[in-house]
Every structure is written in C-alpha cells, then in structure tokens.
Amino acid sequence: MEPRALAPRRGWVFPGLDQRLAAAPAVVSAAPPARPYAAAAKTAKKGSQKTKQEEKKKKQVTRRWPLMSKPVDDVYLTWYYERPSYDVEEAVGMLKKFQELDFTYPKQYVYINVFLDMALQKKKKVDPFASNVLLPYRFTDETNKVLVFTENEQEAEIARENGAAVVGGVELIKWILEDEIQVDFYVAVPAIMPKLIPLRNKLRRKYPSTKRNSLGHDIPKMLQLFREGLEYMVEDERVIKTRIARLDMPTEQIVANLKAVIQDICTFKPSTQGPFVQKLVIRSSTSEGLLLNLDGLLPQVEKAEGEKNVGDEEEPAEDEEKHVQEPVST
C-alpha cells in the first residue's frame, strides 16, 4: 500500500475553512459604549418605606405577660409585679423609717413629682405654667426679695412696712434694664402698668399679671405670697418637681402642704376636662420614690346643675305617686 500524507499534529485541516472565515463579518468589540451621563438611581416610594417601617415595628414588639399584683415575699423581681401605691400618711411614715434605718440627715427635704395630663378638647393642650402657693406650714426661714411698682406714696409706705426689698416707680425701669437691680419677684398696682411696657421682654414670666397674682391693690397680700410662698413650674411639658416640707416635720403638716400644692395645681385645668394629675410620687433627699394613691388628694368634681335638677324633679314625682296611692288604699 502507498503511504498517505498526514496532516500536521497541531490541528485538523478542513477544506474551504479559509474561504468561510474570510466571508464572516468582523467581530464587534464586547466593551459597552461610553456614556457622558450616569443613570439616575431608582427611588423607592414613600408608601413602601412606611409599610416596611411598620412591619419592622410589628416584628420588634415582644409579647409581655400581664404583671402580677402583689408579691408573696419581701424579696422579688420588681419588673414582674405592678408598682405598689400607698396612702400619703403611710408613705410619709415609710420615708421617716428609711431615714432612721439609713442614719441619714433627719431634716432633709421632702419632694414630690407630679405628672400631669395637659390635653384638652380638640387637640389643644394646657400651656406650661408657673405659680406661687402659700403653704399652711413653712419649712424654711428663707424669704424672697420682692420689688413693688407704685407711684403712690401711701402705697409705697405700706409696701416698705410689709417687707418689700425695693419700692419705686418709673425711675426703676432704667436700673432694671441695666441689671443694676435684681430681685426674685415683681409686683405692681394697676395704675402704673401702662408705664412698665418696656420691661415686658426683660422680665418675661415675672412681669406683673393678674394670672400670677402679682398685680392688684392688696399689697400686703401680694408681698406675703411672693416673699414666703413656694414657687413651682411645669418642666418637660408635663412634670412638676418641687419640695414641700422637711422630713422631721409632723406627718399631718407634710400632708397639709402636699394637699395645698395639689389643690393649687388643679386650678390650671377645668375639672370638666377630666383629672389633671395622672401620677404622684413622693420622696426624700436620700430615699426612693413612693407612688401615692390619688384618692382624697384631688379636688372633688362638683355635679353639674343639670344632674341636680334631675334629682330634684324625681323626688316630687315619687311624692305624687304616694298621694295617688293613698286614696286608693283607703
């Protein structure tokens, strides 16, 4: 047999392959064309973001079992039980007992934290306020400095006799604006008020007004209120923190001071809008806070006149029935 010519080892030779490759079009480059701008990122819809956030909140909510009312032992986990509340007399007695057991200062101050419901009808709220109240039992010898605005010489003499630190008229305006006169409170008589308008922005909430009982004709009464009274104000939009007594005072006096403050606070919201005080906590300088029962501390809501009239109408109706039944029985 005749030997055959073998193809090279580097590859097979196909007839007509060169002609096919020559006729094929040129290979296009795989790189994308350059763009002078970047594509805008897709923004998610606001509604979808809210739904996602709501779903996350729902997932994060953990199921909590209802708290038990009272523990059996003296030692227990506080977060498993409702916070105990006490009558005010019992709570004051506990504070005195804490002081004896801890060997702390016996004349330390007693404080209250009052949590308020500032809501009114139609999404309105009670504006944060400040007030002065004259306590039935004073617990400190400190007195405030009070300035009296008056141009009447007789009224000025009465103010000096009742302990006013500064007494004067329009001439005091310049010294107050320049901070040469600084006192704790300012009171005035109505006749001089039109001349005190330049001090409105300077004094702000201390500017004399009938709402704060710092404007009137009874100068001795105003001086007593602002020299010896207790000042308190709303903090953090709904909380009042103030001291009311000393721990070494009798329990009856501490309770009387507390009730006086609560009564004054409740005057800033109509009783028809529901209870103003939501929570009341009492403590001393070195003790924990004790939650108080509000029964007997809040002012009693008087019945509406309509309810009284209905009751009055029912009584004569019953009497009429008796009169009708009497002749039938005979």
C-alpha positions as CSV (number, residue, x, y, z in Angstrom):
1,M,0.0,0.0,0.0
2,E,1.1,3.5,-0.7
3,P,1.8,5.8,2.3
4,R,-0.7,8.7,2.9
5,A,0.2,12.2,3.7
6,L,-0.8,13.0,7.3
7,A,-1.9,16.5,8.5
8,P,0.3,18.3,10.9
9,R,-0.2,17.5,14.6
10,R,-1.1,21.0,15.6
11,G,-4.6,20.8,14.2
12,W,-7.0,19.4,11.6
13,V,-7.3,20.8,8.1
14,F,-10.8,21.4,6.8
15,P,-11.4,22.0,3.2
16,G,-12.8,25.5,2.4
17,L,-12.3,26.8,6.0
18,D,-10.2,29.8,4.9
19,Q,-12.9,31.0,2.5
20,R,-15.6,30.8,5.2
21,L,-13.6,32.8,7.7
22,A,-12.8,35.5,5.1
23,A,-16.5,35.9,4.3
24,A,-17.6,36.2,8.0
25,P,-18.2,39.8,9.3
26,A,-15.7,41.4,11.6
27,V,-16.1,40.6,15.4
28,V,-17.7,43.5,17.3
29,S,-15.9,44.7,20.5
30,A,-17.7,43.4,23.7
31,A,-17.0,46.7,25.6
32,P,-20.1,49.0,26.1
33,P,-20.0,52.4,24.6
34,A,-19.0,55.3,26.9
35,R,-21.9,57.4,28.2
36,P,-21.4,61.1,29.2
37,Y,-24.1,60.8,32.0
38,A,-24.9,58.3,34.8
39,A,-28.3,56.6,35.1
40,A,-30.5,58.0,37.8
41,A,-30.9,55.7,40.8
42,K,-34.4,54.4,41.3
43,T,-36.1,56.0,44.4
44,A,-38.4,53.9,46.5
45,K,-41.9,55.1,47.0
46,K,-42.7,56.8,50.3
47,G,-45.6,54.5,50.9
48,S,-43.4,51.4,50.6
49,Q,-40.9,52.8,53.1
50,K,-43.6,53.4,55.7
51,T,-45.0,49.9,55.2
52,K,-41.5,48.5,55.7
53,Q,-41.0,50.5,58.9
54,E,-44.4,49.5,60.2
55,E,-43.6,45.8,59.5
56,K,-40.3,46.1,61.4
57,K,-42.1,47.7,64.4
58,K,-44.6,44.9,64.4
59,K,-41.9,42.3,64.4
60,Q,-40.0,44.0,67.2
61,V,-43.0,44.0,69.6
62,T,-42.5,41.3,72.1
63,R,-45.3,39.6,73.9
64,R,-45.4,40.6,77.6
65,W,-47.4,38.7,80.1
66,P,-49.7,40.6,82.4
67,L,-48.0,41.8,85.6
68,M,-48.9,40.2,88.9
69,S,-50.5,42.4,91.6
70,K,-48.7,41.6,94.9
71,P,-45.6,39.7,95.7
72,V,-45.6,36.9,98.3
73,D,-42.2,37.5,99.8
74,D,-40.2,40.7,100.7
75,V,-37.6,39.9,98.1
76,Y,-38.9,39.8,94.5
77,L,-38.2,40.9,90.9
78,T,-39.8,44.3,90.6
79,W,-40.4,44.0,86.8
80,Y,-42.8,41.0,87.4
81,Y,-45.2,43.0,89.6
82,E,-47.2,46.2,89.4
83,R,-45.6,49.2,91.2
84,P,-47.2,49.4,94.7
85,S,-49.0,52.6,95.7
86,Y,-49.5,53.9,99.2
87,D,-51.8,56.3,101.1
88,V,-50.0,59.6,101.7
89,E,-49.8,59.1,105.5
90,E,-48.4,55.6,105.1
91,A,-45.8,56.8,102.5
92,V,-44.6,59.7,104.8
93,G,-44.2,57.1,107.6
94,M,-42.1,54.9,105.3
95,L,-39.9,57.9,104.4
96,K,-39.3,58.6,108.1
97,K,-38.5,54.9,108.7
98,F,-36.0,54.9,105.8
99,Q,-34.2,57.8,107.4
100,E,-33.8,56.0,110.7
101,L,-32.6,52.8,109.1
102,D,-30.1,54.6,106.8
103,F,-28.8,57.1,109.5
104,T,-29.2,60.0,107.1
105,Y,-29.9,63.7,107.9
106,P,-33.2,63.9,109.8
107,K,-34.0,67.4,108.5
108,Q,-33.7,66.6,104.8
109,Y,-36.3,68.0,102.3
110,V,-39.4,66.1,101.1
111,Y,-40.1,66.3,97.4
112,I,-43.0,65.4,95.1
113,N,-43.0,64.7,91.4
114,V,-46.4,65.4,89.8
115,F,-47.2,64.0,86.3
116,L,-50.0,65.9,84.5
117,D,-52.4,65.3,81.7
118,M,-52.1,68.5,79.7
119,A,-54.6,67.5,77.0
120,L,-57.7,69.5,76.3
121,Q,-60.5,69.1,73.8
122,K,-59.9,69.4,70.0
123,K,-56.2,68.5,70.3
124,K,-55.4,71.6,72.5
125,K,-53.1,71.5,75.5
126,V,-52.7,73.4,78.7
127,D,-49.7,75.8,78.3
128,P,-46.8,75.1,80.7
129,F,-47.3,77.4,83.7
130,A,-45.6,78.6,86.9
131,S,-47.2,79.6,90.1
132,N,-46.7,80.5,93.8
133,V,-48.6,78.9,96.6
134,L,-48.6,79.9,100.3
135,L,-48.2,76.7,102.3
136,P,-50.0,76.2,105.6
137,Y,-46.7,75.2,107.3
138,R,-43.5,76.9,106.4
139,F,-40.4,74.7,106.4
140,T,-37.7,77.3,105.8
141,D,-36.8,80.7,107.1
142,E,-35.6,81.9,103.7
143,T,-37.6,84.8,102.1
144,N,-37.6,86.1,98.6
145,K,-36.7,89.6,97.5
146,V,-39.8,91.4,96.1
147,L,-39.9,94.7,94.2
148,V,-43.1,96.8,94.3
149,F,-44.0,99.2,91.5
150,T,-46.2,102.1,92.7
151,E,-46.1,105.9,92.4
152,N,-48.5,106.4,95.3
153,E,-46.6,107.5,98.5
154,Q,-49.1,105.8,100.8
155,E,-48.9,102.5,98.9
156,A,-45.1,102.8,98.9
157,E,-45.1,103.2,102.7
158,I,-47.4,100.1,103.1
159,A,-45.0,98.1,100.9
160,R,-42.0,99.1,103.0
161,E,-43.7,98.1,106.2
162,N,-44.6,94.7,104.8
163,G,-41.0,93.8,103.8
164,A,-40.6,95.0,100.2
165,A,-37.0,94.9,99.1
166,V,-37.3,97.8,96.6
167,V,-40.2,100.3,96.1
168,G,-40.5,102.8,93.3
169,G,-42.0,103.9,90.1
170,V,-40.8,104.7,86.5
171,E,-37.3,105.6,87.7
172,L,-36.6,101.9,88.4
173,I,-37.1,100.9,84.7
174,K,-33.6,102.0,83.6
175,W,-31.8,100.3,86.5
176,I,-33.7,97.0,85.9
177,L,-32.8,97.1,82.2
178,E,-29.2,97.6,83.1
179,D,-29.3,94.8,85.7
180,E,-28.4,97.2,88.5
181,I,-31.5,95.9,90.4
182,Q,-32.1,92.2,90.7
183,V,-34.8,90.7,92.8
184,D,-36.8,87.4,92.8
185,F,-40.3,88.7,92.1
186,Y,-42.0,91.9,90.8
187,V,-45.5,93.1,91.9
188,A,-47.3,96.2,90.8
189,V,-50.5,98.2,91.2
190,P,-52.8,98.6,88.1
191,A,-52.3,102.4,87.8
192,I,-48.6,102.1,86.9
193,M,-48.9,99.2,84.4
194,P,-49.0,101.3,81.1
195,K,-45.6,102.7,82.0
196,L,-44.0,99.3,82.6
197,I,-44.3,98.1,79.0
198,P,-40.6,98.5,78.3
199,L,-39.9,95.8,80.9
200,R,-42.2,93.1,79.3
201,N,-39.4,91.4,77.3
202,K,-36.9,91.8,80.1
203,L,-39.0,90.3,82.9
204,R,-40.9,87.8,80.8
205,R,-42.8,85.4,83.1
206,K,-42.0,87.6,86.1
207,Y,-43.8,90.6,84.5
208,P,-46.7,91.6,86.9
209,S,-50.0,90.0,85.8
210,T,-53.3,89.1,87.5
211,K,-52.9,85.5,86.3
212,R,-49.9,85.1,88.6
213,N,-51.5,87.2,91.4
214,S,-48.7,89.8,91.1
215,L,-50.9,92.6,90.0
216,G,-53.5,94.2,92.3
217,H,-54.3,96.6,95.1
218,D,-53.7,94.4,98.1
219,I,-50.0,95.0,98.5
220,P,-49.6,93.2,101.9
221,K,-51.2,90.0,100.5
222,M,-49.1,90.0,97.3
223,L,-45.9,90.6,99.4
224,Q,-46.7,87.7,101.7
225,L,-47.4,85.4,98.8
226,F,-44.1,86.1,96.9
227,R,-41.9,86.6,100.0
228,E,-42.9,83.4,101.8
229,G,-44.7,81.3,99.1
230,L,-43.4,78.2,97.3
231,E,-42.7,78.6,93.6
232,Y,-43.2,75.7,91.2
233,M,-43.3,75.3,87.4
234,V,-44.0,72.7,84.7
235,E,-40.9,71.0,83.3
236,D,-40.6,68.7,80.3
237,E,-44.1,69.8,79.2
238,R,-45.9,67.7,81.9
239,V,-43.9,67.2,85.1
240,I,-43.7,69.4,88.3
241,K,-40.9,68.7,90.7
242,T,-40.8,70.7,93.9
243,R,-40.1,70.4,97.6
244,I,-42.9,70.7,100.1
245,A,-41.6,70.1,103.6
246,R,-38.8,68.8,105.8
247,L,-38.8,65.1,106.9
248,D,-38.6,66.0,110.7
249,M,-42.0,67.8,110.5
250,P,-45.1,66.1,111.8
251,T,-46.9,63.9,109.3
252,E,-50.0,66.0,109.4
253,Q,-48.1,69.1,108.4
254,I,-46.4,67.4,105.5
255,V,-49.7,66.0,104.2
256,A,-51.3,69.5,104.6
257,N,-48.5,71.1,102.5
258,L,-48.8,68.4,99.8
259,K,-52.6,68.9,99.5
260,A,-52.2,72.7,99.3
261,V,-49.8,72.3,96.3
262,I,-52.1,69.8,94.6
263,Q,-55.1,72.0,95.1
264,D,-53.3,74.9,93.5
265,I,-52.1,72.8,90.5
266,C,-55.6,71.6,89.7
267,T,-56.8,75.2,89.3
268,F,-55.0,75.4,85.9
269,K,-57.3,72.9,84.2
270,P,-61.1,72.8,84.2
271,S,-62.4,69.8,86.2
272,T,-64.8,69.0,83.4
273,Q,-61.8,68.1,81.2
274,G,-61.0,65.1,83.4
275,P,-58.4,64.6,86.1
276,F,-55.4,66.8,85.8
277,V,-53.0,64.8,88.0
278,Q,-52.2,61.4,86.5
279,K,-49.4,60.2,88.9
280,L,-47.9,61.5,92.1
281,V,-44.6,60.4,93.6
282,I,-43.2,61.4,97.0
283,R,-39.6,61.0,98.1
284,S,-36.9,62.5,100.4
285,S,-33.4,63.7,99.5
286,T,-31.9,60.2,100.1
287,S,-34.8,57.8,99.6
288,E,-36.5,56.1,96.6
289,G,-39.8,57.5,95.2
290,L,-43.1,56.1,96.5
291,L,-46.2,56.1,94.3
292,L,-49.2,57.6,96.1
293,N,-52.9,56.8,95.8
294,L,-54.7,59.8,94.5
295,D,-57.9,59.1,96.4
296,G,-58.6,62.0,98.7
297,L,-55.9,64.2,97.3
298,L,-57.6,65.6,94.2
299,P,-60.4,68.2,94.5
300,Q,-63.9,66.7,94.2
301,V,-65.6,67.4,91.0
302,E,-69.0,69.1,91.7
303,K,-72.0,67.7,90.0
304,A,-73.5,69.6,87.1
305,E,-76.5,71.7,87.7
306,G,-78.5,69.5,85.2
307,E,-77.8,66.4,87.3
308,K,-79.0,68.2,90.4
309,N,-82.2,69.3,88.7
310,V,-83.0,65.8,87.5
311,G,-82.7,64.5,91.1
312,D,-84.9,67.3,92.4
313,E,-87.5,66.6,89.8
314,E,-87.6,62.9,90.7
315,E,-88.4,63.5,94.4
316,P,-91.7,65.3,93.9
317,A,-92.7,62.7,91.3
318,E,-92.4,60.0,94.0
319,D,-94.4,62.1,96.3
320,E,-97.2,62.5,93.8
321,E,-97.3,58.7,93.4
322,K,-97.7,58.3,97.1
323,H,-100.6,60.8,97.1
324,V,-102.3,59.0,94.3
325,Q,-101.9,55.6,96.1
326,E,-103.2,56.8,99.4
327,P,-106.9,57.4,98.4
328,V,-106.9,54.0,96.6
329,S,-105.8,52.2,99.7
330,T,-108.5,53.8,101.8
